[in-house]
Structures are given as C-alpha cells and as structure tokens.
Amino acid sequence: MASSSSESSDELATAVGRYVLGDLSLGRAAEAAGMSRWEFEEVLEDAGFASFYGPRSADQLHREIDVGLDLGE
C-alpha cells in the first residue's frame, strides 16, 4: 500500500501539471493539492512556474462571462 506522503506528492505533481497545462485554475489546483492558493503559488514559484490570473483562452473568458451574466438574474 502506498504511503500518504507519496500520495500527497502524486496529488501535488498532478495539480501542478494540470495547472500549467491550463486544465485547472489556480484555486482548483491548490484545492486538488490540499493547499491554500498562497501555498500553491509558492510551490509553483519554487518549481519555476508563473501564476496566471484570469482566463487563459477565449473559451474560458466566455464561460466566465456566462457565469457573471447568470449571477445578475
């Protein structure tokens, strides 16, 4: 059986990879890694990756606009 330490490392590596690829937002990736957003940002910085804020594609932007419009109703 795998130790919880290796499971945590696997979850962190997966969260970083999915974040860098744009599959997860910063907050969702931090949550998947079991960290706060600020802790996760430190991990990214230590690994040489920059944090991105806001939508990274036109599709993400349109989804955010749709959510915002739905909140107004």
C-alpha positions as CSV (number, residue, x, y, z in Angstrom):
1,M,0.0,0.0,0.0
2,A,1.3,3.5,-0.9
3,S,2.2,5.9,1.9
4,S,0.2,9.0,2.3
5,S,3.4,11.0,1.7
6,S,3.8,9.5,-1.8
7,E,0.0,10.0,-2.4
8,S,0.4,13.7,-1.4
9,S,3.4,14.1,-3.8
10,D,1.4,12.5,-6.6
11,E,-1.5,14.8,-6.0
12,L,0.7,17.8,-5.9
13,A,2.5,16.8,-9.1
14,T,-0.8,16.2,-10.8
15,A,-2.2,19.5,-9.6
16,V,0.9,21.4,-10.8
17,G,0.8,19.7,-14.2
18,R,-2.9,20.3,-14.7
19,Y,-2.5,23.9,-13.7
20,V,0.5,24.5,-16.0
21,L,-1.5,22.9,-18.9
22,G,-4.5,25.2,-18.2
23,D,-6.8,22.3,-17.1
24,L,-7.3,23.8,-13.6
25,S,-7.5,27.3,-12.3
26,L,-5.1,28.3,-9.5
27,G,-7.7,27.8,-6.8
28,R,-8.8,24.4,-8.1
29,A,-5.3,23.2,-8.5
30,A,-4.4,24.3,-4.9
31,E,-7.6,22.6,-3.6
32,A,-6.6,19.4,-5.5
33,A,-3.2,19.5,-3.9
34,G,-4.7,20.1,-0.4
35,M,-3.1,23.5,-0.1
36,S,-4.1,27.1,0.2
37,R,-3.8,29.2,-3.0
38,W,-0.9,31.1,-1.5
39,E,0.9,27.8,-0.6
40,F,0.4,26.5,-4.1
41,E,1.7,29.7,-5.6
42,E,4.9,29.3,-3.6
43,V,5.2,25.7,-4.9
44,L,4.8,27.0,-8.5
45,E,7.4,29.7,-7.9
46,D,9.9,27.2,-6.4
47,A,9.3,25.0,-9.4
48,G,10.0,27.8,-11.9
49,F,6.4,28.4,-13.0
50,A,4.5,31.7,-13.0
51,S,1.0,32.1,-11.6
52,F,-1.7,33.1,-14.1
53,Y,-4.7,35.2,-13.2
54,G,-7.9,35.3,-15.2
55,P,-9.0,33.4,-18.3
56,R,-6.2,31.9,-20.5
57,S,-8.3,31.3,-23.6
58,A,-11.3,32.8,-25.3
59,D,-13.4,29.8,-24.2
60,Q,-12.6,30.4,-20.6
61,L,-13.4,34.0,-21.0
62,H,-16.8,33.2,-22.5
63,R,-17.6,30.8,-19.6
64,E,-16.7,33.4,-17.1
65,I,-18.9,36.0,-18.8
66,D,-21.8,33.5,-18.9
67,V,-21.4,32.8,-15.2
68,G,-21.3,36.5,-14.5
69,L,-24.4,37.2,-16.6
70,D,-26.3,34.3,-14.8
71,L,-25.4,35.8,-11.4
72,G,-27.2,39.1,-12.5
73,E,-30.5,37.3,-12.9
